[in-house]
């Protein structure tokens, strides 16, 4: 199904790389005017240098843990139809087993998502988009499974699912639909270390019925669907994109 997002304004947090970038590019190719954020100017420069961006994408700096940064990024927008929350971090090597490491991951992945949702709410409520305005949050397979290595990431992504359902119920009357996608094991910079370690990658692939890593480009179409008029009666849903990993 081809999507037409002409005249739509889309903001993608964490849009400088990985899944977020694939989503931003997909919206742009579908005609949207897209703002894709990165954590700082160095991140944005690296993103621009890695590959050309399609027409219709503007990059901006955004630290989702900073109220000032969030207010600056969203306060100047004239309008907004779609918000995609893809910003996130994962801290390995035991960092998330420390109070500060755990708190940092929660602040980026969960508190940061709430900050951007609140900052975008008024403009989303004013959207005239057919099917209502849309928020799509990026959750994870670790929304459902515990992790002995990254408890902060797992806890934050579990929270993303419940935040999605809560805001869907709270904002439906304002014409804002709130859904989430839960990617499985996707080839991104966040999973590069796992991909390189066969002892850790093999159990993942053995558990995945499709026996391969997913691609960021395979997550993006689901986000476009959930943001489209074809999904006008869908809110509070979480769509797994995992090659069957969660099927058993």
C-alpha positions as CSV (number, residue, x, y, z in Angstrom):
1,X,0.0,0.0,0.0
2,X,1.6,3.3,-1.0
3,X,1.3,6.0,1.6
4,X,0.8,9.7,0.8
5,X,1.9,12.1,3.6
6,X,2.0,15.2,1.5
7,X,1.5,18.4,3.5
8,X,2.0,16.4,6.8
9,X,4.5,17.6,9.4
10,X,6.5,14.8,11.1
11,X,9.0,15.0,14.0
12,X,11.2,11.9,14.5
13,X,13.3,12.0,17.7
14,X,16.4,9.9,17.4
15,X,16.1,10.3,13.7
16,X,19.8,10.7,12.9
17,X,20.6,7.0,12.7
18,X,19.3,3.4,12.9
19,X,15.6,2.8,13.1
20,X,14.8,6.5,13.5
21,X,16.6,7.5,10.4
22,X,14.9,4.8,8.3
23,X,11.5,6.1,9.6
24,X,12.4,9.7,8.8
25,X,13.5,8.8,5.3
26,X,10.4,6.7,4.7
27,X,8.1,9.6,5.7
28,X,10.1,12.0,3.4
29,X,9.8,9.6,0.5
30,X,6.0,9.6,1.1
31,X,5.9,13.4,0.8
32,X,6.1,14.5,4.4
33,X,8.0,17.5,5.7
34,X,10.2,15.8,8.3
35,X,12.3,17.0,11.2
36,X,14.8,14.4,12.4
37,X,16.7,15.1,15.6
38,X,20.1,14.0,16.9
39,X,21.6,14.5,20.3
40,X,24.1,17.2,19.3
41,X,25.8,18.8,16.4
42,X,28.5,16.1,16.1
43,X,25.8,13.5,15.8
44,X,24.0,15.5,13.2
45,X,27.2,16.1,11.2
46,X,28.0,12.4,11.3
47,X,24.5,11.6,10.1
48,X,24.7,14.0,7.2
49,X,28.1,12.7,6.2
50,X,27.1,9.0,6.3
51,X,24.6,9.2,3.5
52,X,22.6,11.8,1.6
53,X,19.2,12.7,3.1
54,X,16.2,12.7,0.8
55,X,14.5,16.0,0.1
56,X,12.0,17.1,2.8
57,X,14.2,16.3,5.8
58,X,15.5,18.9,8.2
59,X,17.9,18.0,11.0
60,X,17.7,19.5,14.4
61,X,19.5,19.1,17.7
62,X,17.5,17.7,20.6
63,X,18.4,16.3,24.0
64,X,15.3,14.6,25.3
65,X,16.5,14.7,28.9
66,X,16.5,18.6,28.8
67,X,13.3,20.5,29.3
68,X,15.0,23.5,27.7
69,X,16.1,21.6,24.6
70,X,12.7,20.0,24.2
71,X,10.9,23.3,24.5
72,X,13.2,24.9,22.0
73,X,12.7,22.1,19.5
74,X,8.9,22.0,19.7
75,X,8.1,25.5,20.7
76,X,9.0,27.0,17.3
77,X,6.9,24.5,15.3
78,X,4.0,26.1,13.4
79,X,2.1,22.8,13.3
80,X,2.7,19.1,13.8
81,X,0.7,16.0,12.6
82,X,2.9,13.1,13.6
83,X,5.4,12.5,16.4
84,X,7.7,9.4,16.3
85,X,9.7,8.8,19.5
86,X,12.8,6.8,18.4
87,X,15.4,8.4,20.7
88,X,17.0,5.8,23.0
89,X,20.2,4.5,24.6
90,X,21.4,1.2,25.9
91,X,24.4,0.9,28.3
92,X,26.2,-2.4,28.6
93,X,29.1,-3.7,30.6
94,X,27.2,-3.5,33.9
95,X,26.5,0.3,33.7
96,X,22.8,-0.2,34.1
97,X,23.4,-2.1,37.3
98,X,24.5,1.1,38.9
99,X,22.0,3.7,40.2
100,X,23.3,6.4,37.9
101,X,23.5,4.2,34.9
102,X,20.0,2.9,35.5
103,X,18.6,6.4,36.0
104,X,20.3,7.7,32.9
105,X,18.7,5.0,30.7
106,X,15.3,5.6,32.2
107,X,15.6,9.3,31.7
108,X,16.4,9.1,28.0
109,X,14.2,6.2,27.0
110,X,11.1,6.8,29.1
111,X,11.1,10.2,30.7
112,X,12.4,11.7,27.5
113,X,9.5,10.2,25.6
114,X,7.0,11.7,28.0
115,X,8.7,15.1,27.6
116,X,8.4,15.1,23.9
117,X,4.8,13.9,24.0
118,X,3.8,16.6,26.3
119,X,5.7,19.2,24.3
120,X,3.9,18.1,21.1
121,X,0.5,17.6,22.5
122,X,-1.1,21.0,21.8
123,X,0.1,21.1,18.2
124,X,-1.0,17.5,17.6
125,X,-4.4,18.2,19.0
126,X,-4.7,21.1,16.5
127,X,-3.9,18.8,13.5
128,X,-6.4,18.6,10.8
129,X,-5.0,15.3,9.6
130,X,-7.5,12.7,8.3
131,X,-7.7,9.9,10.8
132,X,-6.4,12.1,13.6
133,X,-2.9,13.1,14.7
134,X,-0.5,10.3,15.5
135,X,2.2,9.4,18.0
136,X,4.2,6.3,17.4
137,X,6.6,5.2,20.1
138,X,9.5,2.7,19.6
139,X,9.3,0.0,22.2
140,X,11.3,-3.3,22.0
141,X,11.2,-7.0,22.5
142,X,12.7,-6.2,25.9
143,X,9.4,-4.5,26.7
144,X,8.2,-8.1,27.3
145,X,11.3,-10.0,28.5
146,X,13.7,-9.2,31.3
147,X,17.4,-8.7,30.6
148,X,20.2,-9.7,33.0
149,X,22.6,-7.4,31.2
150,X,20.6,-4.2,30.6
151,X,17.9,-3.8,33.3
152,X,17.4,-0.1,32.7
153,X,16.8,-0.6,29.0
154,X,14.3,-3.5,29.7
155,X,12.5,-1.5,32.4
156,X,12.3,1.6,30.3
157,X,10.9,-0.2,27.2
158,X,8.4,-2.0,29.4
159,X,7.4,1.5,30.6
160,X,7.1,2.7,26.9
161,X,4.3,0.1,26.3
162,X,2.3,1.2,29.4
163,X,2.9,4.9,28.6
164,X,1.6,4.3,25.1
165,X,-1.6,2.7,26.3
166,X,-2.1,5.4,29.0
167,X,-1.7,8.3,26.6
168,X,-3.9,6.5,24.0
169,X,-6.7,6.5,26.6
170,X,-6.0,10.0,27.8
171,X,-5.7,11.7,24.4
172,X,-8.3,9.9,22.2
173,X,-10.8,12.7,22.9
174,X,-8.3,15.2,21.5
175,X,-8.0,13.3,18.2
176,X,-4.5,12.0,19.0
177,X,-3.9,8.3,18.4
178,X,-0.9,6.8,20.3
179,X,0.6,3.5,19.3
180,X,3.9,1.7,19.4
181,X,6.1,-0.6,17.5
182,X,8.2,-3.2,19.2
183,X,11.2,-4.1,17.0
184,X,13.0,-7.4,17.6
185,X,16.7,-7.8,16.8
186,X,17.5,-5.2,14.2
187,X,20.8,-4.4,12.5
188,X,21.6,-1.0,14.0
189,X,24.5,0.6,15.8
190,X,22.8,-0.4,19.1
191,X,23.1,-4.1,18.3
192,X,26.5,-4.0,16.5
193,X,28.3,-5.6,19.5
194,X,25.8,-8.5,19.6
195,X,26.1,-9.0,15.8
196,X,29.9,-9.3,16.1
197,X,29.8,-11.9,18.9
198,X,28.7,-15.2,17.5
199,X,28.3,-16.7,21.0
200,X,25.6,-14.1,21.7
201,X,24.2,-13.7,18.2
202,X,23.6,-17.4,17.6
203,X,21.0,-17.9,20.3
204,X,19.2,-14.8,19.1
205,X,19.0,-16.1,15.5
206,X,18.1,-19.6,16.7
207,X,15.2,-18.2,18.6
208,X,14.0,-16.1,15.7
209,X,11.9,-18.2,13.3
210,X,13.0,-16.2,10.3
211,X,16.6,-16.9,11.2
212,X,18.0,-13.4,10.4
213,X,18.4,-9.9,11.8
214,X,15.8,-7.4,10.8
215,X,16.6,-4.2,9.0
216,X,15.6,-0.7,10.0
217,X,13.8,-0.3,6.7
218,X,11.5,-3.2,7.7
219,X,10.3,-1.2,10.8
220,X,9.5,2.0,9.0
221,X,6.4,0.8,7.0
222,X,4.6,-0.2,10.1
223,X,5.2,3.2,11.6
224,X,3.8,4.8,8.4
225,X,0.7,2.6,8.5
226,X,0.0,3.4,12.2
227,X,0.3,7.1,11.3
228,X,-2.0,6.9,8.3
229,X,-5.8,7.3,7.9
230,X,-5.9,3.5,7.2
231,X,-5.2,3.1,11.0
232,X,-7.8,5.7,12.0
233,X,-9.5,3.3,14.5
234,X,-6.2,2.0,16.0
235,X,-4.9,3.4,19.2
236,X,-3.1,1.9,22.2
237,X,-1.7,-0.9,20.1
238,X,1.8,-2.3,20.1
239,X,2.9,-4.0,16.8
240,X,5.7,-6.5,17.1
241,X,8.3,-6.4,14.2
242,X,10.5,-9.3,15.2
243,X,10.7,-12.0,12.7
244,X,8.6,-14.2,15.0
245,X,10.9,-13.9,18.0
246,X,7.9,-13.3,20.4
247,X,5.8,-16.1,18.9
248,X,6.9,-18.6,21.5
